[in-house]
Amino acid sequence: MRLPLHLGVTEAGPAFQGTIKSAVAFGALLSQGIGDTIRVSLSAPPVEEIKVGNQILESLNLRQRGLEIVSCPSCGRAQVDVYKLAEEVTAGLTGMEVPLRVAVMGCVVNGPGEAREADLGVASGNGKGQIFVKGEVIKTVPESKIVETLIEEAMKIAEQMEKDGVMSGEPQISVAG
């Protein structure tokens, strides 16, 4: 008889520190197939513990729930305020339940590759952004319209995914004949 193994990091600490400790511990174990359940414990509101736990599972591809935002780190090539763009896009898409990867990139060097690899993305520079959907450039918009355009396009993609039956957390089942 196999019993489930529960993993937990007690006394992890405040949100930032505890998130790092939990991610390292759970990542090392779960990536090796060790553990069946996890409990994130932070000195933070319980909803933050749930968010961290879900993100750890999503990062390990153990759970697919919904929105994933990827964005640039800070570097000298960024020609837009990537932090602000990423935060505004994240806020505008909060609650989206379909699995969607959105890339918010701040330069024309690495941006196009990252944006092309995502379901939806932007490569920004020189006061404008190239919007990519499923690897193809669909339009170029002024910097002031990047967030609005990404949100509109994300909603279109989500609507199509829902029509196609691709919902968050639902397994895709196919029967070979």
Secondary structure, 3 states (H helix, E strand, C coil): CCCCCEEECCCCCEHHHHHHHHHHHHHHHHCCCCCCEEECCCECCHHHHHHHHHHHHHHCCCCCCCEEEEECCCCCCCCCCHHHHHHHHHHHCCCCCCCEEEEEECCCCCHHHHHHHCCEEEEEECCEEEEEECCEEEEEEEHHHHHHHHHHHHHHHHHHHHHCCCCCCCCCCCCCC
